[in-house]
């Protein structure tokens, strides 16, 4: 399949399907490092959740974050 056609087909996928495709392609580049990356993200997310439960950080919904970032980028 031509890479341009492949790109066009991929862009027609839902955001979730595109994320799955990205993950699969990323893992195909160097699968030996993926386990290490996964473990680092697991520790980071666990640390953040613990900090949230201790009241050290607040949760912010995704829509608010995206809206704030868009505002900053459009300036």
Secondary structure as the mmCIF struct_conf table of DSSP 4:
data_model
#
loop_
_struct_conf.conf_type_id
_struct_conf.id
_struct_conf.beg_label_comp_id
_struct_conf.beg_label_asym_id
_struct_conf.beg_label_seq_id
_struct_conf.end_label_comp_id
_struct_conf.end_label_asym_id
_struct_conf.end_label_seq_id
HELX_RH_AL_P HELX_RH_AL_P1 UNK A 3 UNK A 11
TURN_TY1_P TURN_TY1_P1 UNK A 12 UNK A 12
BEND BEND1 UNK A 13 UNK A 13
HELX_RH_AL_P HELX_RH_AL_P2 UNK A 15 UNK A 29
HELX_RH_AL_P HELX_RH_AL_P3 UNK A 31 UNK A 53
TURN_TY1_P TURN_TY1_P2 UNK A 54 UNK A 55
BEND BEND2 UNK A 56 UNK A 57
HELX_RH_AL_P HELX_RH_AL_P4 UNK A 62 UNK A 73
TURN_TY1_P TURN_TY1_P3 UNK A 74 UNK A 74
#
